[in-house]
Amino acid sequence: MSQLVPRYTEDDIRSLDWKEHIRTRPGMYIGKLGDGSHFDDGIYVLIKEVLDNSIDEFLMGAGKKIDVAIEGATVTIRDYGRGIPLGKVVECVSQINTGAKYDEGAFYRSVGLNGVGTKAVNALSDHFLVESFRDGEMKRAEFRRGDLVKESPIQRSSERSGTMVQFVPDGRIFENYHFEPHFLEERLWRYAYLNRGLKIHFNGEVFHSENGLMDLLENEVGDSARYPIIHVVSDDIEFALTHTDSYGESYLSFVNGQYTIDGGTHQSAFREGVLKGFKEFFNSDIDGADARGGFVGTVLVRVHEPVFESQTKTKLGSTTVSKNGPTIRSWVVEFVRDTLVRYLHKNPDVSKRILSKIKQNEKERKDLAGIKKLARERQRKANIHNKKLRDSKLHFGDSKKGSGDTQLFIVEGDSASGSLTKARDVQTQAVFALKGKPLNCFSLSKKVVYENEELNLLQHALGIEDDLENLRYNQVVIATDADVDGMHIRLLLLTFFLQFFPELVRKGHLHILQTPLFRVRTKKKTRYCYSEREKLIALTDLGKNSEITRFKGLGEISPDEFGAFIGEGIRLETVEIPPGMKIKDLLSYYMGKNTPERRDFITENLVTEPIDLAESQSKHE
């Protein structure tokens, strides 16, 4: 039977204007939408896009203060820079590829160079207002979802020069959103750390840093630093570094104030420069793994016209500092190496502590060599005889890094593994079945990972034995039952990753799969509910005589049903480490021997308030 081919004519070709394109494909411009529950949700990106323009003014030496206010859903940001040229206010916020950042003279250290940022905010806002003040005059324009609704003529003003932007995110794009103050405060502190001398006023607090990246790193590592933080500053590059007793290495890298969570050419060069500096100073062929074990570093570079690999600017792709300038690699490597060597010559006590840490890492690496050999033999046998891993077909070779679409689900037992395996997309989704509860890894050395068969096979399946460069799946998903045992296994897995692979978590690779607790159905309709409240709402909608099924474990969910929960409608909760959170303190509290203290915390914070069905129905309506 011949397949019916859909029609394809001139009528199928559409041309979208700038705001329609942004509103149709918002993810291209601001990443994931979200509701404000996560640090990188879209509503925070909207604030960032406006703030970046104010920061650019500061970088150009125009305005050392920024006011930020949030009242309900309304965000107001006022800087005291040069102000948008009054004759171009409307164009700068509503015409793609329009702005002064194409002119090196006006903005030569800017983050936003594509002329999109503020336009995206405008298009995705229910209400958008911009006011510009320059030399005793001002211009005002109001928009609704990107459409100009009111424009005032240029008029006299006594206000200080600068720009004010006010917007309300569109609730039809960002459903049920809310602003979390601590996420905003973390972002503002980061702006302060990256722009020494800048003052940001928000909620009665002033965000200000005199020591830049040194303050940032101190906030990250607390009292866990093995030696005083090394901090070096120049006009276009700044870095800070130290070592802790943690495993792996950790980086925070920035370009013109933009946090590049996925690194890029500048971070790779910083990493290389540090190793070369250690090798030159200690006159030794130090192994990179020994130098980087427990390393924590942050680097900021300011370059002309940076090129990022996406609109959300998470990875730097530039290879040169400026037109006809040196490569970023050679510039950063040489600067870091040379200044680090000079610092170590001037600070012999610090250099001794660094060498001690490197020697300690070397000893641990050599002690693990024999254990790793035995572990690899177990892995080889497991690949033949063990069916713990049902792999996906889409990845770059047997142990190479997975694409952005690949997922590994970690499940408990064969029953859940069987259901999920039958329902998954074999091209992109893999399943790893645990046998029993994994070991509590808190305060243990990495030696235990290779000696424990379950943990060894898990890290081998992920391809992270040595570092994260060969991570085989972009998303690592913990998929345990929604019962006490499942929650305990989830906690033990979280401890494993936080203890030995914190960067996997920091980079947003670790997730929790949300699966329904209930199925409420009639003969005609079925609804899956993820909470008691959703179940009550479903009963209100479908009728109190509906059949209710309580899913006690993932193995009880049929493969046909499972497909709906791990496909396009998948609910994933990203595991996040907020800036400044001390992993050691976190694990010590939740996984240490302070059982009475945890019991008291649970008792004091136990929620026993009953759910009101009428209230649930009212909110649903």
DAPE-V803702 format. One record per residue. PSI is psi in degrees with one decimal (* if undefined). NEAR is the number of other C-alpha atoms within 10 Angstrom. D_CENTER is the distance of its C-alpha to the mean C-alpha in Angstrom with 2 decimals. Layout:
psi = [PSI PSI]
near = [NEAR NEAR]
d_center = [D_CENTER D_CENTER]
This chain:
psi = [128.5 142.7 137.2 121.9 126.3 148.9 153.4 99.8 -177.5 -29.6 -18.8 -8.2 123.3 146.6 115.0 140.0 175.7 -45.2 -34.0 -39.8 -43.4 -42.9 -28.2 -35.4 60.2 -30.7 -27.5 -24.8 -33.2 12.4 -148.4 150.0 -67.4 -179.5 12.0 1.9 -13.7 154.0 -35.1 20.5 156.8 -34.7 -28.8 -30.1 -36.2 -45.6 -42.5 -42.8 -39.3 -43.7 -36.6 -38.1 -39.0 -38.5 -39.0 -36.9 -43.3 -43.2 -28.1 7.2 18.9 92.7 116.2 10.1 141.3 131.8 130.1 130.8 139.4 118.2 107.7 -118.9 -1.6 124.4 129.9 127.4 123.1 121.9 172.9 44.8 -144.3 -18.5 145.0 134.8 127.7 -31.7 -6.0 16.7 -50.9 -45.3 -38.2 -21.9 3.0 4.1 115.6 145.5 31.2 129.3 172.7 -2.8 2.2 -9.9 111.0 -30.5 -34.0 -39.3 95.1 0.1 35.8 154.2 -49.5 111.3 3.3 -1.1 32.5 -40.4 -65.3 -29.4 -38.7 -40.4 -44.4 -50.1 -30.0 14.0 139.0 -34.9 134.6 125.5 135.0 135.6 132.5 136.2 125.2 124.2 46.0 9.5 163.7 158.9 139.9 140.1 139.0 142.8 157.5 112.1 40.6 -13.1 130.8 124.4 -20.9 133.0 126.6 153.0 162.9 132.1 167.9 151.2 146.0 2.0 150.7 150.1 148.7 -170.4 139.2 127.5 131.4 134.6 156.5 112.8 143.1 117.1 -17.5 -21.5 -46.1 91.9 132.7 41.2 160.6 157.0 128.1 115.1 -37.7 -29.7 -42.5 -43.0 -38.8 -41.2 -42.5 -38.2 -38.4 -41.1 -40.9 -42.8 -35.7 -9.0 78.2 130.1 -19.1 142.7 121.9 124.7 124.4 127.7 39.7 2.5 146.5 123.6 113.5 138.0 132.6 -23.9 8.8 -126.5 -23.1 -44.0 -39.9 -47.8 -36.8 -39.1 -33.1 -44.0 -17.9 -131.1 16.1 0.2 136.4 -19.1 163.0 139.6 131.1 125.2 124.4 133.6 136.1 -175.5 -42.3 2.5 140.2 139.6 157.6 145.8 158.1 -178.5 149.9 -176.5 8.6 166.8 157.8 -167.0 153.8 135.2 143.5 114.5 149.3 147.8 117.4 34.7 -7.3 127.0 115.7 85.2 -28.2 10.4 -132.9 -164.4 -36.2 -39.1 -41.1 -40.2 -38.6 -45.4 -44.7 -41.5 -39.5 -46.9 -42.8 -36.9 -43.9 -44.8 -43.3 -44.4 -46.1 -1.3 49.6 147.8 72.8 136.4 136.3 -37.8 -34.4 -35.7 -29.2 -7.6 114.5 6.6 137.9 123.4 155.4 140.5 140.6 127.6 149.8 116.1 160.9 131.6 62.6 144.8 119.8 162.0 -0.8 167.0 -29.4 -3.7 50.4 -10.4 129.1 131.1 -6.5 145.2 -17.3 155.1 -39.5 176.4 128.4 14.5 178.9 164.4 150.8 -39.3 -53.6 -39.3 -50.1 -45.2 -49.1 -42.7 -48.0 -46.7 -51.0 -45.5 -33.0 -42.7 -44.0 -41.0 -45.1 -33.3 -35.7 -14.9 75.2 -31.9 -41.7 -42.9 -35.8 -40.4 -36.9 -44.6 -38.4 -41.7 -41.2 -42.5 -39.1 -44.2 -38.8 -44.1 -44.9 -39.2 -43.6 -35.5 -30.0 -14.1 -47.6 -40.3 -40.0 -36.9 -44.2 -37.5 -40.4 -34.7 -41.0 -37.8 -43.2 -44.2 -38.7 -35.1 -27.4 -46.0 -17.8 136.3 33.1 -34.0 118.3 100.0 162.9 163.8 -21.8 95.4 167.9 80.7 179.3 -32.7 14.5 169.4 137.0 162.1 175.1 -13.5 -7.9 144.3 140.6 120.9 124.1 114.6 164.1 115.9 166.5 -29.9 -52.6 -37.7 -41.3 -44.8 -46.0 -36.6 -40.3 -28.2 -17.3 167.1 108.4 -18.6 -37.4 -14.4 128.9 159.2 130.6 122.2 122.2 154.9 102.4 -167.4 133.6 166.7 144.2 109.8 -1.7 129.8 5.0 158.5 165.6 -12.8 -35.6 -27.6 -38.3 -27.1 -27.3 119.4 -44.7 -50.0 -36.3 -44.7 -32.8 -47.1 -31.1 -41.7 -36.0 -20.2 32.9 27.5 -40.4 -46.6 -176.9 -3.1 -30.4 22.6 123.3 -13.9 135.9 -33.7 123.6 116.3 118.1 118.3 81.0 165.0 152.7 52.6 -176.5 -46.6 -41.6 -40.7 -37.2 -43.2 -39.9 -45.0 -40.5 -37.5 -40.5 -41.3 -42.3 -49.5 -40.8 -34.2 -44.7 -23.7 56.4 -29.9 -29.6 -36.7 -45.2 -35.2 7.4 23.1 -20.8 133.1 160.4 129.0 124.9 121.3 152.5 144.5 -30.3 152.2 122.3 124.1 153.1 -171.4 -25.4 -28.2 149.9 135.1 133.8 135.0 135.4 1.8 167.5 -40.0 -43.7 -34.7 -42.9 -39.0 -40.8 -40.0 -35.4 -40.6 -42.6 -15.7 140.8 -10.7 8.1 153.4 130.3 126.7 126.6 116.6 113.1 -24.2 159.2 -28.1 -17.7 -13.8 125.9 152.8 -37.8 -41.1 -38.9 -34.8 -31.6 -22.4 -14.1 14.7 -137.1 -30.0 17.3 137.5 109.8 135.7 115.0 132.5 123.0 145.7 100.9 148.1 134.3 -10.4 129.5 110.8 -40.2 -44.2 -39.5 -49.7 -35.9 -39.2 -46.4 -23.4 2.0 -161.5 18.4 51.7 -46.2 -39.4 -41.4 -38.7 -42.5 -39.5 -44.5 -43.5 -41.9 -26.0 11.3 127.9 118.2 5.0 126.6 153.9 128.8 116.9 -41.9 -41.2 -41.6 -43.8 -40.6 -44.7 -37.3 -40.0 *]
near = [3 4 5 6 6 6 7 8 7 6 7 7 8 7 7 10 10 16 22 15 15 22 19 12 12 19 14 14 22 26 17 15 18 19 18 19 13 18 20 15 19 26 27 21 20 23 22 22 20 22 22 20 19 27 28 23 24 21 21 16 11 18 21 19 19 24 18 20 15 16 9 9 13 13 18 19 21 23 27 23 27 21 24 24 15 18 11 13 21 19 13 19 26 23 17 18 15 17 19 15 20 17 11 12 10 13 19 21 24 26 25 24 22 15 19 22 23 24 25 26 32 31 26 31 26 19 21 27 21 23 21 28 27 22 14 12 16 26 25 20 19 20 22 19 21 25 15 15 12 11 15 11 11 14 12 13 14 11 14 18 22 23 26 23 22 22 26 23 25 21 14 10 19 18 13 10 19 14 19 13 12 11 17 16 15 16 18 22 20 22 25 26 23 29 22 15 17 21 21 20 17 18 12 8 10 17 20 22 21 14 16 23 29 24 19 21 26 18 14 19 20 12 12 15 20 18 18 14 20 17 22 18 16 9 7 13 19 22 22 22 23 22 25 19 14 21 19 22 21 22 21 22 26 25 29 25 23 24 21 21 18 16 19 20 17 29 29 15 20 27 22 18 24 26 23 23 22 23 18 16 17 15 9 10 11 17 13 17 18 21 23 21 22 22 23 22 26 22 25 26 22 22 21 19 24 22 20 18 13 14 17 19 22 19 24 24 16 20 17 20 22 16 9 7 12 13 17 22 21 15 18 27 23 19 20 24 22 17 17 23 20 12 16 19 13 11 12 11 12 19 19 14 15 19 15 13 23 23 15 14 21 19 12 15 17 11 12 16 12 10 15 19 12 13 20 15 11 15 19 13 11 15 14 8 9 10 13 22 21 18 20 20 15 17 19 12 10 12 15 15 20 23 16 12 13 22 24 25 27 25 27 26 18 17 16 23 24 18 20 28 23 14 20 22 17 16 14 19 24 25 26 26 22 21 12 11 16 19 16 16 22 18 13 12 13 16 16 15 23 22 15 13 15 19 19 20 25 20 17 19 25 21 21 18 18 12 14 16 10 16 24 28 27 20 24 24 25 24 28 25 24 18 13 9 14 19 14 16 24 23 16 19 20 22 23 21 16 23 21 18 22 21 20 22 18 19 16 17 18 23 21 20 20 19 24 22 21 19 19 23 19 13 7 6 9 15 17 20 19 14 12 12 17 20 20 21 21 22 20 17 13 18 14 12 11 18 14 17 12 12 17 15 17 26 20 13 19 15 18 13 13 22 20 14 20 20 13 8 9 14 16 18 15 18 18 16 17 14 16 14 14 17 17 16 11 13 17 14 14 15 18 14 10 11 12 9 11 15 10 11 11 11 9 9 8 9 8 6 6 6 11 11 14 12 12 15 17 10 9 13 7]
d_center = [48.77 47.24 43.76 43.69 41.79 40.09 41.71 40.17 41.97 41.60 40.84 37.55 36.29 34.33 33.36 30.61 30.64 27.56 26.55 27.35 25.13 22.11 22.92 23.55 20.41 17.84 14.90 16.23 15.83 12.94 10.75 10.85 13.37 12.90 15.16 13.33 12.59 8.79 7.07 5.97 9.36 11.98 14.25 12.10 11.81 15.60 16.07 14.16 16.40 19.46 18.57 18.00 21.63 22.84 21.16 22.89 26.12 25.64 25.05 28.27 30.09 30.56 29.51 28.14 27.25 24.88 25.46 22.80 24.08 22.92 25.79 25.13 23.39 24.58 22.45 24.60 23.71 26.69 26.90 30.14 29.89 32.30 31.66 31.44 34.91 36.75 38.16 34.76 32.72 32.77 32.06 29.05 27.20 28.63 29.46 26.98 27.45 29.20 28.46 29.55 26.67 28.64 31.14 30.37 32.82 31.09 27.43 27.22 23.93 21.92 18.34 19.42 22.14 22.19 23.81 21.45 19.08 21.59 23.36 20.40 20.27 24.04 24.10 21.59 23.38 26.41 27.80 27.09 29.29 29.52 32.11 32.91 35.37 37.26 40.54 41.92 40.96 38.22 37.01 35.33 33.91 32.60 30.80 30.10 27.45 28.07 31.87 33.85 35.95 37.43 37.98 40.07 42.32 41.80 43.37 44.11 41.70 41.81 38.03 36.38 34.88 31.26 29.19 28.29 25.92 25.87 24.23 23.81 21.14 23.11 23.22 24.24 20.92 18.72 20.67 21.20 18.45 18.40 16.90 15.72 17.31 15.28 11.98 14.23 15.85 12.83 12.17 15.92 16.34 14.02 16.23 19.20 18.37 17.97 21.14 23.87 26.51 24.58 25.09 22.93 24.74 23.02 24.61 27.34 25.17 25.04 21.91 23.49 23.24 26.18 24.77 21.47 19.32 21.78 20.97 17.21 17.84 20.46 18.13 15.74 18.66 21.34 24.64 23.40 23.97 26.88 28.26 27.89 24.87 25.98 25.18 26.40 26.42 28.00 27.99 25.37 23.52 22.44 21.15 21.20 21.30 22.69 22.90 22.39 23.75 20.46 20.16 18.36 16.91 13.90 13.02 11.56 12.86 13.76 16.17 18.39 16.00 12.96 9.86 9.64 6.67 8.91 11.92 15.12 18.76 18.55 16.45 18.80 21.72 20.75 20.53 23.90 25.46 24.89 26.52 29.37 29.93 30.33 32.60 34.75 35.17 35.94 37.93 36.54 34.83 31.90 29.82 26.21 25.10 27.29 25.97 22.28 22.62 20.97 20.12 17.61 17.44 16.08 17.49 17.95 20.12 21.84 23.18 25.20 23.78 20.49 19.67 16.11 15.53 14.34 14.82 11.19 11.82 8.99 11.93 15.38 18.30 21.14 23.87 26.08 25.87 28.14 30.97 33.41 31.37 30.43 27.62 24.32 24.77 28.28 27.61 24.69 26.29 29.62 28.47 26.38 29.14 31.99 30.65 29.46 32.93 34.66 32.66 33.52 37.17 37.28 35.56 37.28 36.12 32.43 33.32 35.17 32.23 29.95 32.69 33.08 29.41 29.73 32.98 31.52 28.75 31.53 33.67 31.00 30.24 33.97 34.53 31.94 33.61 36.26 34.02 31.64 34.75 35.78 32.29 32.28 35.70 34.48 31.64 34.28 36.48 33.68 32.95 36.60 37.44 34.29 32.62 29.55 27.31 27.81 25.96 24.75 26.60 23.86 22.53 23.72 26.52 27.00 24.36 22.29 18.66 18.03 17.19 14.25 16.48 17.42 16.96 18.65 19.85 21.10 24.06 26.97 30.37 32.21 32.71 29.10 28.57 31.55 30.50 26.98 28.38 30.90 28.47 25.63 25.28 26.77 25.37 21.67 21.57 22.80 23.98 24.45 27.04 27.24 30.73 30.96 28.65 26.73 27.57 26.17 24.67 24.31 26.07 27.22 27.19 25.65 29.21 28.93 26.29 28.91 31.79 30.30 30.77 28.10 25.29 26.69 26.82 23.28 21.85 24.34 23.28 19.66 21.06 19.44 22.73 22.43 18.84 15.72 17.27 19.14 16.67 18.59 16.21 12.81 12.46 14.21 15.54 17.64 20.51 23.07 25.86 25.58 28.26 28.74 28.81 25.71 23.78 25.21 24.18 20.60 20.72 22.33 19.74 16.91 19.18 19.73 16.14 15.42 18.83 18.89 15.54 12.96 11.00 10.71 8.94 6.85 5.70 5.02 8.72 10.51 11.69 14.85 17.36 19.12 22.77 25.66 27.99 30.89 32.64 35.01 37.44 40.78 42.86 41.15 37.58 34.79 31.73 29.02 27.81 24.81 26.41 29.89 29.42 28.66 31.70 33.92 32.91 33.68 37.02 37.78 37.11 38.72 41.39 41.88 43.87 40.93 40.31 37.44 35.91 33.73 31.49 31.78 29.99 28.16 31.39 33.22 31.25 33.06 31.42 32.29 30.41 27.47 26.90 25.95 23.20 21.40 22.01 20.88 20.91 18.67 16.95 13.85 12.16 8.75 9.41 7.39 8.94 9.43 10.63 14.23 14.34 16.92 16.46 20.20 21.24 19.12 20.67 24.00 24.21 23.25 24.71 27.42 31.09 30.91 31.78 33.93 31.25 28.76 31.63 32.42 28.85 28.88 32.34 31.55 28.47 29.92 29.83 33.26 33.61 34.99 33.51 35.85 36.50 37.91 34.93 32.58 34.75 34.86 31.11 30.80 33.47]
